[in-house]
């Protein structure tokens, strides 16, 4: 009988502990609900009062477009998708034809049309400077002149010891003209030493950005 009483006390103690644990969880849940409600109220108050310094986030502006942007990241060349690797290799090969007697800075680019055709280009300099053409625009002009006016990916390759070389401002605007939505732009660092068969190493770092990241507020006359 004594043993049974001990077991009964033990069971009662377990039940009490469980009851306390349940109460704690219910209390925590109620607390979290109150916190969420307070946060919503605070957000609503902040909206009505406005910021203390008079500045608002541009995401609240109705006069600016807020398109969906592709993710931006870096990745090993070997881990890229087939599209990225092929465009970078095409851009690297196009870079070999760069005409840069003045700057010595070679750039290659490649852009893929919606139907899968790829157009490549290199930068072409001129002694008068302004008639020159960037690699990105060279590639796109070739495709546009053949009737392809919509592109879904691009790549740019150059060598700069401090890091990646992204398109200049003019080229960003030019690329945006023929990208109906955000498109990935693969940026690779070319090998320092030119060779007859240039190639990327598997561990080479690649920047995967997009035209909307490069040009968040493009110029347009259309709504």
Secondary structure, 3 states (H helix, E strand, C coil): CHHHHHHHHHHHHHHHHHHHHHHHHHHHHHHHHHHHHHHHHHHHHHHHHCCCCCCCCHHHCCCCCCCCCCCCEEEEHHHCCHHHHHHHHHHHHHHCCCECCCCCCCEEEEEEECCCCEEEEECECCCCCCCCECHHHHHHHHHHCCCCCCEEEEEEEECCCCCCCCCCHHHHHHHHHCCCCCCEEEEEECCCCCCCCCCCCCCCEEEEEEHHHHCCCCCCCCC
